[in-house]
């Protein structure tokens, strides 16, 4: 849809919001769930443009031992775990190493839950149209865990919305949710960051600042 890279996550969110506008017109009960940390600036702009509630869904990638950037699965709030059997079987990763990585990531997930949400109660999901937002997808493992976590809470609809994702990942997700909105689906995809001029890491402070702004508006 857009031929040029995104300037930053906030701009990507504004563009994504335009593509999602029909949802705001067809549903009065929207919930935008951001995948921290990089998904929060994108989701903030989406929620603001659609006049929707913004909240978080915490998900952590399970990196393979020795290759932490390669996902063998992911975990999400609520004890949801999604594994990638192709990666696990291909690299012959033993069960005890999978559980070791999962325990470490659960600790980080719980730390972020406290840091970002404090004692704020989780949002109501049942019966609502939920838009899951991240700054982009590669293998989609993290988003698949998010989808499983949300489905367990019985929403009316689940929509995945991202600025960029490879075509095969989009096709996989389309079979699991009601709708996938991806602005860019390049065949020559190698990394999410290549489609942003500024892809600097989103800090915990930025996440908290954007959430405060959304929750107090």
N, C-alpha and C positions, 0 to 999 in steps of 0.2 A: 504494500500500500504506500509506503513511504520509502523513497530511494536513498535518502541521506541518513547518516547515523544520528542518533539522538544527542542533543547537547549534554543532557544529564538526566537523572531519574525523574526530577520534577517535571521537566518538559515532556519526557516520555509518558508520564502520568496524565498530563493535559491532553496529549494526543489520544491516549487510550480512552479517556473519558468521552471524547467525541464519538468514538466507535461504539461505546456502550450506552450512548444516550437513549436508544430505543428501549433499553431495559427500564430506565427511569420512567418512561412514558407508559410502559405496560405493567409495571409492578410498583405498588405503593410501599412495600415493606422490604426494602433492600438492606442487606448487611454486607459491608465490604470488609473482608478479612485479609490483612497483610501478612506476608511471610517475612519476619524480621531476618536480617536487618535491612537488606537492600530493597525489599518490597515495600517498606513503610513510606518512603518519599513518593513512590509511584502511587500507592493506594491512597495516600493523603489527598493527592490531587483528584483522583477518581471520586472519592467519597465527597469531597467538597463540591465538585461539579455536578454530581448526581443528587446532592442533598441527602446523602445516605449516612447511616451510622458506620463508624470506623472502629475496628478492633483488631486484635492480633490472633494468629494461629501459629504457635511456636512449633517449628519443625527443625530437626537437625539431621544433616547428611551423615551417613555412616561411611567414612572413607576406608578404602582397603589398606591393610597394613603395608607400610612402605610406599604407598601411592595415595596419600590422603585426598588428593583432588579427584580420584576415580571413585565414584559412589558404588558401594555394594548394596545400598539400601538407605533407609531413612526412618526416623522415629518422629512422632508428633505427640502433642499434649493428649492426655487421656490413655496413654499406654499403647498407642498404635505403632506397629512396626511393619514396614514394607521392605522386603528383601528382593534383590535382583539376582535371580538364580543363574542367569547367563554369566555374570561377572564372578559369582561365588564358585560355580562349577568350573568355569574356565581357568581361574587362578587357584583352584583347589584350596580354598580358604576353610580351615577347620572351624567347627562350631564354637570352640572355646575362644577363638580370636574374635569371632563375630560378637559374642556376648561381652567380651572385654571392651571392645570399641563401643558397644551399645551402652554399657554402664557409664563410661566416661562421658558420652554425649548426653545421657539422661541427667547427669549432674549439671552440665552446662545449660541444658534446657530448663531445669528447675531454677538455676541462678538467674537466667534471663526472665523467667516468669515473674520472679520476685522483683527484679530490677525494673521491669517495664510496667507491670500491672499493680504492684503493691498489693493492697487488699481489695482492689476493685473486683466485683463479681464478674464472672464470664458472661458474654452476651447471650441472649435468647436466640437459638438457631431454629428450633422446630417450627415448621410451617413457613419459613421465610425464603426468599431468594437470596442465596449467598454467592458473592463474587469473590473468588480467591485470586489474589493479586501478588505477583512477584516481579522482579526487574528483568526476568528472562528465564528461559529454561534451556538446559542442555540435555541430559538423559531423562529428566522429568521425575527422577526418584523422589525428590523432596516434595514435589507437587502431588505425586501419587499418594504419599503418606498423608498429606493435607486433605486430599479428596476422601480417603478412607475415614479419617477422623471426623470430617464434617458429615459424611453420610450416616455415621453412627448416631448422629444427633437429629436425624429425620427432618432435613430441610425440605421445602417445596421444590426448589430447583438448585442446582449447583452449576456455576459458570466459572471457568478458568479464564483469566484475562492477563495477558503479558504483552510487553512491547515486542519481544522477539523470541523465536523458538525454531528449531529445525523441523522440517516437514514430518519426519517419521515420529517424532515425539508428539506433535500435534495430533497425528492420526491415532496414536495409542490412547491419548487422553480423550479424544472424541468418543471413544467407545465406552468411557467410564463416567462421563458427565453429560449434562443437558446441552452445553454449548462451550466451545472454545473460541476465544477472541484473541488472535495474535496479529499484531500490526505487520510484522515482518516474519516471513518463513523462508529464509534463504537456503538454497541448496548447498551453498559453499560455507555453511556454518562451521566455525571452529571453537568459538567461545562467546559468551554473552557480552563480555567487555568490548569486543571489537566493534560493536554497533553503537557505542557511546563515545563521545568526545571526552567526557569526564566520567570515569567509572571508579572514582576514589571510594574507599571503604566508608560505609555508613557507620557512624559511631553510636554507642549506647546513648550518649547525650542527645544526639539528633533525633533518635527514635523517641526518647522521652519528651523532648520539646514538641515534636509533631503530634504525639498522642495527647499531650496536655492541651495543645491548641484545638484539636478536634473535639476532645471531651468537654471543653469549657466553652465552645462556641455556641 
